[in-house]
Amino acid sequence: MKLSGKNIYRIRQIVAWIVFILALAGVFGVFYGIKIFDVQVLPLVQKLVIDFSLITLLLFILLFVVTFIFWRIYCSLICPLGILQEIAGFIKDKIRKPRAEKRLNFPIKYFVAAVVWGIFAGGTVFLIRYLDPYSIFVSSASLAVLGLILLGVVFVAVILKDRIFCTDFCPVGAVLGLISKVSLFKINIDESACVSCGGCEKNCPSGCIDFKSQTVDNETCVKCLKCLSVCPKSGIKYGITHKKTQFNPKRREFIIAAAALGLFAGMIKVGIEIKDKITEKIKDVILPAGAVSKERFLNSCLNCNLCVENCPNKIIKKADEEFGAVRIDYNEGFCKFDCNKCSEVCPSGAIKRISKEEKQKTRIAMAMINSDKCTKCGECSRVCPTHAIIIENGVPVLNASKCIGCGACKNSCFFHAIEIFGVREQKTI
């Protein structure tokens, strides 16, 4: 049985809703069995670079193949911010009638992508935190102030120009759009069935349909498939097209491509400079096991706050003015010895995937006992999971070679006789 355009659209919506619910469940630590965030484009690319694994490579290849075959279906099925914008657009359409969106005449998306990806190639995610759809969604869902501000900006954009963020400002969408130029499945208008009612153009949130010329800009289309559901004559088709398309770039397109590539190259140097400046301002903080070093972590953490929300002891705190990435705070608890949850949920590789056994041998900080405040109760020795604190002649003594800096001793000391200090680089003891 052949599915109608409305049914295809509804199936796509159902899948998108399932993904969206799983994404929210992952953010709030309710359920993270199906790791939706592991296939988000930018975190996946970063993890491929800084925390390579065969699984990461296979996921990257799979995402590339899916995009090559089905085009930017990622934007309408997997990207939680894209789905959230669709929800906002649905509400907007209920308040006012849909109208044809006019896209920007200038291809700003290529230059935005050149700046963002160039600085990323320079070694820092400083700018990505402000424009990556994954980072915006997860940080806003975790109620981070910056994330909420950025989400508010995106919502305003939806009200004014619908999916303009996806079509003209999203650095991920720009790259996926380039792949879609040669994708197999496309949206096309069946000239024999089209009655030129204009419904597809009026309801297209991306502004990529021109019903008068019966053309669709498949590079810009986010594959929401809404046009299939509103066409009264089934004149919109989604599938492998038999129409011959010619790649005949104009002089203007060559100039734009050259300018974007030049900007990308220049931004790599800018990224290196930003990375060096960020490194100069490193504070004495304690980071989750797998962060490796303060320099690496500060330049690779997307501040998505998945680790913050999923930490069982709630000791991982959000970024603030003192430190531009998440970090550990032992004032309210300690790092559980048998827990590596932050390593499991981090999709970007900022916190490397390490086993519990590896985590239990990773020094993230160092304890120090203040003998002037110590009452010699011995509680610190009892709770130390690595037996780094022993009692000699009734006095607690720290064996630094065994300390991993988990904070259990500090948390158990009622007299504040123990302090925990961060290390410059995490090492295996």
N, C-alpha and C positions, 0 to 999 in steps of 0.2 A: 504494500500500500504506500502510495506516494504521500509524503507529508506536505501539508499546505504551508504557506509562508507564515501564517499566524502560529501554527503548531511548532515550527522550527524556532520561531522567536520565543515562544513560551518555554520550550526545552532549554534554550540558551539561558533564559532568565532563571529557571529553576537551578541549573548548575551553578550559575553566578551566585545565587542566594546561599547555596550550600557552602561554596568557597568562602563567602563573606562571613557566614556564621562560624565556620572553622577558624577563620582569621581572628575574629573577636574572641573565640574560646582560647586561642593560643596566646593572645595578648594578655588576657586576664588569668592565665595559668589554670583554666578550667580543664582544658584538654589540648594536648599537643601531640597526639599520636600520628596524625597525618600532617606532616610539616609543610604547610602551604608556603611558609616564608622561605623555605629552602630553594624554591624555584622562582623567586623574585629576581629580576634581571640583574640589577646592579649589585646586590649582595652576593649573587652567584658568581658574577665576574670577579669581584674582589676576592672571594674565597678561593677562586681558581688561581689567583695570583699569589696570595699570601699564605694560604693553608691548603695547598693542593692535595686532592685525593682522587682516586679513580671514580668514585661515586659522583663527586662534583663535576668531573669532566663529562661523565655520561649524562648528567642532568643538563649540562650546558649544551651538549650536542643534541639532546632530545628537544630542548627549547628552541634551538636553531632550526631543527628539522620541522617541528610543528609550525613555526613561523613561516618557513619556506613553503610548506604545503597549504596551510590554512590562513596565512597572512597574520595580521595583528589581532588574532583571536585572544592572545594574552591579555590585551587591554580590556576586553569585555568579559573574560572568564576568570582570570587569575589575579589581576591587579586589584587589590581591595579598595584603593583610592578611586580607580576607575568605576568600580561598582557603586561606591558611595556617591560619586558624582551623578551616576545614572539615577540613583534614588532621589537625589536633590532635584535633578531635572524633571523627574516624574511628578514630584510635588509642585514644582514651578508650573508645569503644563496643566495641572489641575486648577491652578489659580488664574492663569491666563492662557489663551490659545497659543499653540505652537506657531512659530514663525520661521521663515527661512533665515538661516544664519549666514552672514557674509564673512568670509575668511579674510585674514590680513593679506594685502597684496605683496608685502615683503616677506620672504622666507626666513623669518627670524629664527625658526627652530634650529636651522643648521648652525647658526652662530652661537645660540645658547648651548647647543650640544657640544660645539667645539670648545667653548670655555669650560664647561663642566667636566667633560671627559679629559680635556687637556690638563686641568689642574689635578684631576684624579690620577692621570698617568704620571704626574710629577711627584706623587707619593702621599697625597693627603685627601681626606674626604671632607675637608672644611666646607667647601661650597655645596657638595652633594647633599649635605644635611638639609639644605634649604630648598632643593628642587627635586630630589628623588621621590617619586610617588610612594614607594615603600616606607621611606623614613618619615614622610609627612603623616601618613596614615597611622603607623604604629606609635609614633611619639605623641600624636594628638589623642589616640585612643587610650594611652596611658596617662593622659591629662598633663603632659609636659607643657609649660607655658608657650615655648617656641612652636611646638607642634600645633597647639590650638590656634595660635596666631596665623600660621601658614595655612591651616585648614580653613580658617575664616576667609583668607584671601582667595582660596580656591572656590569656596562657596559663592563669594561675590562674583567671581569670574563666571560661574555657572549661571547665575541670575542674569548677568549682562550678556554673555556670549556663549552660554552652554558649555561645550567641551573644548573651549579654546586652550585650556591648559594642556590637554592631551595632544591637540593638533599643532600648537605653536610654541609651547614652552617646555614640555616634558622631554628631558634628554634621552630617556629610554624610548619614548615613542618615536623620536627622530631616527634612531638607529633601526628600530623595528620597521619603520616606514621604508627605509632604504632597502631592507631585505624583501619587503613586500612588492617591490617593483618587479621582481622575477618570481613571485609566488604562484602556485598553481591555481588555487581557489580564489576567485575574485567575485565582487558584486558587479553585475552587468544589467543593463536595461534591454529587454526584449523589444526591439522596435516594432515587431508585428503585433505585439499585445498592448504596448503602451498607448494610452489615450491622452497623454499630456495633461493630466489633471493637476499635476504639481504637488500631489500629496507627499510623495517621497522626499522632494526637496524641502518642503515646509516642515516635515517631521524629522529630518536628518540633524542630529545634534552636533555633527562635525562640520556641517556646511560643505560637504564634498560631492553633492549631487546637483547637476544642472539638467533639469528635465527638458528644457528647450532643445539643447543639443544632444540630449539622451546619453550623457557621459557621466562616469563616476570616477572620482579621484581615489583610487584604491590605495595610494600611498598614505593618504590622510585618514581614510575610513578606519574607525575603531572596531568595526564588525559587531556593532550592537544588534544588527539585523532588524531594526525597527522598521526600515523601509519595506521589508518583506511582509510585515504584518499589516501595513496600512495600504498597500497597493490593492485596489479593488479588482484588478484584472490579472493578477499574478504576473505582472510585467517585469518584476524585479527578480533576478535569478542569482543564486549564490552557488558557485561550483566551478569546475574546470571550463574555462572559456575556449571556444574554437576560433574566436576572433583573432586575427593577426595584429599584433602590436609592434610598432617599429620604434626602436630606440634611436631617436633623432634629436639629440640635445642641441639647443640653440646656444648662441654665443653668450647670452646672459647667464645661462646655466653653467657654462664652463667657468665664467668669471666668479660666480657665486661659489662653485666647488673649490676653485683655487683659493679664494679668499678665506673660506671656512677651514681649509687644510692649513693655510698659513697661520690663521688664528689658533688653531689647535696646537701647532708646533710651538708658537709663542707662549701659550698657556702652560705648556709642560715646564718651561723655565720658571714661570710665575708660581706654579705648584711647588716646585723645589724650594723656592725662596720662602713661600708661606710655611712649608714644612719646617724649614730651618728656624724661622721666627717662632713658630709654635713650640718647637723643642727647647728654645731658650727660656721659655716661661714655665717649664715643668715644675709642678709643686710636689711636695712630699706627700704622696697619697699611697693607699694600698689598693691593689687591683685584683680582680678575680684570677684564680689559677688558670693559666692558658693565655693570659694577656701578654706574656713574654717580657715586655719592657714598657716603661711609661711613654717613651717616644713613639714606639710602634702603635701602642694602643690609642694614644691621643689622636694619631693621624689615620686610624682605621675604624674606630668605633663610630657607628652611624647614629648613636643616641636613640635607637629605636625603643630602648627600655624593656625589651623582652626579658632580659636577665633580671631587671628590677622587679618586674611583675611576677616572675616565676621563682624567685629566690624564696625558699621555705622559711628562712629566718629573717627575711626582709632587711638584710644588712647592706645590700647593694643599693646605692642612692643615685638619683638622677644628676645630670650635669648641672653645674651652677657657675657663678662668676669666678670661683676659685679654681675650678678644674673643668675643662670643656668636654669631658666625657664622664661616663658613669664611674663610680669608685666605691670602695667598701668603707663602711662606717661601723666601728666596733662599739660605739656608745650604746647601742640598743641590742646587741647580741654578738654572736660569733659565727665563724664559718664551720658548718657541720663537716665532720671528718669523712663521712661516708656519702657525701653529696657532690655531684658534679653537674647539677641542673643548668647552671649558667652556660657551661660548655656545650651542653646538649641543645639548648634553644638558640644560641647565637648563630644566625644564618650567614653572617658576613665574614667569618674567620677572624674577627677582631679578638674573640676569645677562641683559641684553638680547641678543636675537639680532642679531649683527652679522657682516658678511662678513669674510673674511681681510683684504681691502683696508682696511676700516674699522678693524679691530683694529690693523693695522700703523701707523695714524695716531692711535691713541688713547693719550694719556699717562696711565699708571697710577701712575707714580712719577717720581722725579728722581734722577739720579746726582750724586755729588760726589767729586772726586778730592782726596785728601790728599797734597799735594806733599811733605810731610815723609817719607812712607813710599814714595812713588813712586820706582821705579828706572829710569824712562824706557825700559822695554823695548819699549813700543809695542804690546804684545799687545792691550790694550783697544781700540785704534784699529782693529786688524785684524778683531776679532770684532763690532764695533758694526754692527748691521744698517741703521741709519739714517744712518750716517756722522756721528754727533753728536760723536764724538771724533776730532780730527785732530792731527797732529804739527806743531808749530811750533817751529823752532829746536831740534829734538830732544826737545821736551817735549810730552806729551799735554795737549791743551786741549779742554775740553768746550764745545760750542755748545748751550746750554740750550734753544734754540728747536727743536732737532731731537730731543732726548732723549725717549724714551717710557717709560723706566724698566723695560726688559725684564730687566735684571740680567745680560746676557751679559758685560758688561765686568767686573762684580764677580766673576762665576764664573771668569773667565779670569785674574784677578790673584792671583798666588801670594803677594803681600806684603801683602794686605788693605789696599790703598791706596785702595779705592773703597767708598763706602757708598751705599746706595739708600734714599731716604726717600719715604714715601707722600704723596700729594696729597689735599687735602680733597675735591676734585671732579675727576673725569676730564674731560679736554677733548681735542678733535681738534686736532692740530698741523698 
